[in-house]
Amino acid sequence: MSGRRVKQMRTQAIGGFLFGKKSLKEFVMDKAIFLVLLMLVIVIAIINPRILRVQVLRDILMMSSTKIIMALGMMFVILTGGVDLGGGRMVGMAAVISASMLQTSDYVRRFYPELGQIPLLIPILLAVIVGTLFGMMNGMIVAKFKVPAFIATLSSMLIIYGVNSIYFNMPPNNSQPIGGLRPDFTYLGSGSIGFIPVIVIFAAIVSIIVWFILNKTVFGKNVYAVGGNPEAAAVSGINITKTLVGLFGLCGFLISLSGVLEAARTGGATNNYGSGYELDAIASCVVGGVSTTGGVGTVSGVIAGVIIFSFINYGLTFVGVNPYWQNIIKGIIIVSAVSFDIRKYVQKK
């Protein structure tokens, strides 16, 4: 082999090595917050290995299921560079609406004493329809009046909570926690098919559908386009208003569905259900790689973000960390995740 050929091969090898190092550095920077949280998960597991028991992991997965559905809904809004601050209150509204109509006939404090045993699907559909309409209203406000998403959804958060509280305070309930839910309803949240919880199956089905919408439909491609560059999307013929109304409506649908399943999982509901859930959903999305600047994000990333975030929440309680410290840690995670995301955006520009 000639000396020139050997030198060329050596140069290519060195170049490949440097490129590999560069790629590794970029990967670490890109996934920094994710890797840090993964390390925190490992630390929790080392402190108390019992958290790795199959039953505990199953419980974490069940708790994560409703949050996965909610985070996937939130993902649609974040992909456009916005955020839905009313998500938590929408969870509470859907939980109260569905639970109020699905109590057993012999329960002492029934929300509707004279209401018979109506089909399971009716209250569930009513709850998700109301949530979808509120979501579409947010989308219309953002699209037509150019109101920033966080302002529009902040307003709807107050409206939803007010409406839900008025409904919850109706006699004869008078703001009493709603309990005594029907077994066919609670089965959706706490039942199992074999070893697999029904609620996990719901989350898996929703995840597949959302993946299909985002990756295999024109609407999904429009969502990414509007989030990446709305001006270019408009020039290319994409109906911005229709896309925004649709994705906000889909967000409302998924968040309301998660509220219904949360009521089924916990066996009750109050008007304060879901308070703060939107922050967990936003954090999980950002940790999972959904960019707050819009146009970037995957379903698998969101699922991973939710599971890791849920594991940390559950794990901190499991190892005896004070709830007030948990809030501090959660806040640090959120601001760190967003900071890393903004840094990546600035470096790309």
C-alpha positions in Angstrom: 0.0 0.0 0.0 1.4 3.4 -1.0 2.4 6.0 1.7 -0.1 8.4 0.2 -3.0 5.9 0.7 -1.9 5.2 4.3 -1.8 8.9 5.0 -5.3 9.4 3.5 -6.7 6.5 5.6 -5.1 8.0 8.7 -6.6 11.4 8.0 -10.1 9.9 7.5 -9.7 7.9 10.8 -8.7 11.0 12.7 -11.5 12.9 11.1 -14.0 10.2 12.0 -12.7 10.2 15.6 -13.1 13.9 15.9 -16.5 13.8 14.3 -17.5 11.1 16.8 -16.3 13.3 19.7 -18.2 16.2 18.3 -21.3 14.2 17.9 -21.0 12.8 21.4 -20.6 16.4 22.8 -23.7 17.6 20.8 -25.7 14.6 22.0 -24.8 15.3 25.7 -25.7 19.0 25.3 -28.9 18.2 23.5 -30.0 15.7 26.1 -28.4 17.3 29.1 -31.5 17.8 31.2 -32.8 14.3 30.3 -29.5 12.7 31.4 -29.5 14.7 34.6 -33.0 13.5 35.5 -32.0 9.9 34.5 -29.2 10.2 37.0 -31.6 11.4 39.6 -33.8 8.4 38.9 -30.7 6.2 39.5 -29.9 8.0 42.8 -33.5 7.4 44.0 -33.3 3.7 43.1 -30.0 3.4 45.0 -31.4 5.1 48.1 -34.5 2.9 48.2 -34.3 -0.1 45.8 -37.8 -1.1 46.7 -39.0 1.4 44.2 -37.9 -1.0 41.5 -40.4 -3.6 42.5 -42.7 -4.6 39.7 -45.9 -3.6 41.6 -44.4 -0.1 42.4 -43.4 0.4 38.8 -46.9 -0.7 37.7 -48.4 1.9 40.0 -46.1 4.6 38.6 -47.1 3.6 35.1 -50.8 3.8 36.0 -50.3 7.3 37.5 -48.3 8.3 34.4 -51.1 7.2 32.0 -53.4 10.1 32.5 -50.4 12.5 32.4 -49.2 11.0 29.2 -52.6 11.7 27.6 -52.6 15.2 28.9 -49.0 15.9 27.9 -49.7 14.6 24.4 -52.5 17.2 24.2 -50.2 19.9 25.5 -47.6 18.9 23.0 -49.8 20.1 20.1 -49.9 23.6 21.6 -46.2 23.7 22.5 -45.3 22.6 19.0 -46.7 26.0 17.8 -44.5 27.9 20.4 -47.4 28.4 22.8 -48.6 26.9 26.1 -51.9 26.0 27.6 -52.1 27.2 31.2 -55.7 26.1 31.6 -55.0 22.4 31.2 -55.1 21.6 34.9 -58.5 23.2 35.4 -59.8 21.5 32.3 -58.8 18.1 34.0 -60.9 19.1 37.0 -63.9 20.2 34.9 -63.9 16.9 33.0 -63.5 14.9 36.2 -66.4 16.7 37.9 -68.8 16.5 34.9 -68.2 12.8 34.3 -68.2 11.8 38.0 -71.3 13.8 38.8 -73.4 11.6 36.5 -71.8 8.3 37.1 -72.5 7.6 40.8 -74.1 4.4 42.1 -77.9 4.5 42.7 -77.5 3.7 46.4 -74.9 6.4 47.2 -76.1 8.7 50.0 -74.9 12.0 48.6 -75.7 11.8 44.9 -75.1 14.8 42.7 -78.3 14.1 40.8 -80.6 12.1 43.2 -83.3 11.6 40.6 -81.0 10.6 37.7 -81.2 7.0 36.7 -78.3 4.8 35.6 -77.4 6.4 32.3 -75.1 4.7 29.7 -71.4 5.1 30.6 -70.5 6.7 27.4 -72.8 9.7 27.6 -71.2 11.6 30.6 -67.7 10.8 29.2 -68.6 12.2 25.8 -70.2 15.3 27.4 -67.1 15.9 29.4 -64.7 15.7 26.4 -67.0 17.7 24.2 -67.1 20.6 26.7 -63.3 20.4 26.9 -62.9 20.3 23.1 -65.1 23.4 22.7 -63.1 25.3 25.3 -59.9 24.3 23.4 -61.3 25.5 20.1 -62.3 28.7 21.7 -58.7 29.2 22.8 -57.5 28.4 19.3 -59.9 30.9 17.8 -58.8 33.7 20.2 -55.1 33.0 19.4 -55.7 32.8 15.6 -58.2 35.5 15.0 -57.3 38.1 17.7 -53.5 37.3 17.8 -53.6 37.0 21.6 -50.6 35.1 22.9 -51.5 31.5 23.8 -50.5 31.9 27.5 -52.8 34.9 27.9 -55.8 33.2 26.1 -55.4 30.0 28.1 -54.8 32.0 31.4 -58.2 33.6 30.8 -59.9 30.3 30.0 -58.3 28.8 33.1 -60.1 31.3 35.3 -63.4 30.9 33.3 -63.2 27.1 33.5 -62.5 27.0 37.2 -65.3 29.5 37.9 -67.8 27.6 35.8 -66.7 24.3 37.3 -66.9 25.6 40.8 -70.4 27.0 40.3 -71.5 23.6 38.9 -69.8 21.8 41.8 -71.5 24.0 44.3 -75.0 23.3 43.0 -77.5 21.8 45.5 -77.7 19.2 46.8 -74.0 18.7 46.4 -72.9 22.1 47.8 -69.2 21.6 47.0 -69.0 18.2 48.7 -66.4 15.8 47.1 -68.0 13.5 44.6 -67.7 9.8 45.5 -69.5 6.5 45.1 -68.6 6.1 41.5 -70.0 3.2 39.5 -67.8 0.1 39.1 -68.0 0.2 35.3 -66.6 3.7 35.4 -63.8 3.1 38.0 -62.8 0.0 36.0 -61.5 2.3 33.3 -59.0 3.7 35.7 -58.2 0.9 38.1 -59.2 -2.3 36.3 -56.8 -4.7 34.5 -56.8 -7.1 31.6 -54.6 -9.8 33.0 -51.6 -7.9 34.5 -52.0 -4.9 32.2 -54.0 -2.0 33.6 -56.8 -0.8 31.4 -55.7 2.9 31.8 -52.3 2.0 30.4 -54.0 0.5 27.4 -55.9 3.7 26.9 -52.6 5.7 27.1 -51.0 3.4 24.6 -53.9 3.7 22.1 -53.9 7.5 22.4 -50.2 7.6 21.9 -50.4 5.6 18.7 -53.2 7.8 17.4 -51.3 11.0 18.2 -48.2 9.6 16.5 -50.2 8.8 13.4 -51.8 12.2 13.3 -48.5 14.0 13.7 -46.5 11.8 11.3 -48.9 10.5 8.7 -51.5 13.2 8.2 -51.5 16.6 6.4 -52.9 18.2 9.6 -49.9 16.9 11.6 -47.4 18.2 9.0 -49.2 21.5 9.1 -48.9 21.7 12.9 -45.1 21.3 12.6 -45.0 23.8 9.8 -47.0 26.4 11.7 -44.8 25.9 14.7 -41.5 26.0 12.8 -42.3 29.1 10.7 -45.9 30.5 10.7 -45.1 33.1 8.0 -43.7 30.5 5.6 -46.6 28.2 6.4 -49.1 30.9 5.5 -47.2 31.6 2.2 -47.3 27.9 1.3 -51.1 27.9 1.6 -51.6 26.4 5.0 -54.8 27.7 6.7 -53.2 29.0 10.0 -56.6 29.7 11.7 -58.0 26.2 10.9 -54.8 24.6 12.1 -54.7 26.5 15.3 -58.4 25.9 16.1 -58.0 22.2 15.3 -54.8 21.7 17.4 -56.2 23.6 20.4 -59.5 21.6 20.1 -57.5 18.4 20.0 -55.5 19.5 23.0 -58.8 20.2 24.9 -60.1 16.8 23.9 -57.1 14.9 25.2 -56.8 16.9 28.4 -60.5 16.3 29.1 -60.1 12.6 28.4 -57.3 12.5 30.9 -59.5 14.2 33.4 -62.3 11.6 32.9 -59.7 8.8 33.4 -58.2 10.5 36.4 -61.7 10.6 38.1 -62.1 6.9 37.2 -58.6 6.1 38.6 -59.0 7.9 41.9 -62.7 7.1 42.4 -63.8 10.6 42.9 -63.6 14.3 41.9 -63.6 17.8 43.2 -63.4 21.2 41.5 -59.7 21.4 42.5 -58.8 18.2 40.6 -55.9 18.7 38.2 -54.5 21.8 39.9 -50.9 22.2 38.8 -51.1 19.3 36.3 -50.4 21.6 33.4 -47.0 22.4 34.9 -46.1 18.7 35.0 -47.3 18.3 31.5 -45.3 21.3 30.2 -42.2 20.1 32.0 -42.6 16.6 30.8 -42.9 17.8 27.2 -39.8 20.0 27.4 -37.8 17.3 29.2 -38.9 14.9 26.4 -37.5 17.2 23.7 -40.5 19.3 22.6 -39.1 22.7 21.9 -40.8 25.7 23.5 -39.9 27.7 20.4 -42.1 25.5 18.3 -41.8 23.0 15.5 -39.8 20.3 17.2 -41.0 17.3 19.3 -41.9 13.6 19.2 -44.5 11.4 20.8 -41.8 9.0 22.1 -39.9 11.8 23.7 -43.1 13.1 25.5 -43.9 9.6 26.8 -40.3 9.2 28.1 -40.4 12.7 29.7 -43.7 11.9 31.5 -42.5 8.6 32.9 -39.2 10.0 34.1 -40.9 13.0 35.7 -43.6 10.8 37.3 -40.9 8.4 38.6 -39.1 11.4 40.2 -42.3 12.7 41.8 -43.2 9.3 43.2 -39.6 8.5 44.1 -39.0 11.7 46.1 -42.1 10.9 48.2 -41.0 7.2 48.4 -37.6 8.2 49.9 -39.2 10.7 52.3 -38.4 14.1 50.7 -40.5 16.9 52.2 -43.3 18.0 49.8 -42.1 21.6 50.0 -38.7 20.5 48.8 -40.4 18.5 46.1 -42.0 21.7 44.7 -38.6 23.4 44.8 -37.0 20.5 42.9 -39.8 20.5 40.4 -39.4 24.2 39.8 -35.7 23.8 39.2 -36.3 21.0 36.7 -38.8 23.1 34.8 -36.6 26.2 34.5 -33.5 24.1 33.7 -35.4 22.2 31.0 -36.6 25.5 29.4 -33.2 27.1 29.7 -31.5 24.2 27.9 -34.1 24.3 25.2 -33.6 28.1 24.7 -29.9 27.6 24.6 -30.2 25.0 21.9 -32.4 27.3 19.9 -30.0 30.2 20.2 -27.0 28.0 19.1 -28.9 26.8 16.0 -29.6 30.4 15.0 
